[in-house]
């Protein structure tokens, strides 16, 4: 097999958390450029890899052909991993890995509209279908747009930015990343040595367009059902909303922070934990990786080992409200 075109952030740590071994069966739920799949194959594993982006599926065909039958690549959202496993004759897995967020391939393609580093169409759709970022920017009411920027981007200047966007779109529809980024910059210039003032707003739009937080919540529960006892779930996130969901999921499933040794009269014992946590978490990148890849600075890895307890129904997971 050829060398990987891209090494995922925290790749070594995630593979260690998965405890990949020869003959094991693994689910790479966010294939992207194939970094995790390639590494698992090199360690002797068999892989079902998923991606909702048709471009990633097309680019991964060469790796499938070079895998000797050990890699199956399917176009699917990771929230639908159970159906994808059934469709491709997979049962239970020894490990599931999720690398949440936009891939480098998507960011580096101006025509996809994920980044303001390049001027391109304001799209951001991973699957190329449904409402685009331009649709949201030009159609949402001002208050709804401000709420979206605050809730998904944690943007404190969301009201000011939303007003500026509405004023700009009254002149002409906002259809390019360059126009949107400049509109945000004028409304909220930011300070020297801080992230670009449009960063949080672009993040919020991408999350909304692709329903990313809902996808993550569903994927965690699906992975819980697919893992065999002793299997590992490893999740790499890149911002606080994602990390909060993963942290709450693992804490709830492992009964972290809940005293269960004594029950008050009338209380019912909780179901047995479905995951066991160990080690200091989250795992974060070292200085060298952050220097070589600035995107790594915000990355966090959390992982847990599946117990033999049956998976419960998924309880609602809180997100940060206004």
Secondary structure, 3 states (H helix, E strand, C coil): CCCCCCCCCCHHHHHHHHCCCCCCEEEECCCCCCHHHHHHHHCCCEEEEEECCHHHHHHCHHHHHHCCCCEEEEECCHHHHHHHHHHCCCCCEEEEEEECCCCHHHHCCHHHCCCCCCCCECCCCCCCCCCCHHHHHHHCCHHHHHHHHHHHHCCCCHHHHHHHHHHHHHHCCCCEHHHHHHHHHHHCCCCCCCCCCCHHHHHHHHHHHHCHHHHHHHHHHHHHHHEEEEEEEEEEECCHHHHHHHHHHHHHHHCCCCCCCCCCCCCCCCCCCCEECCCCCCECCCHHHHHHCHHHHHCEEEEEEECCCCCCCCCCCCCCCC
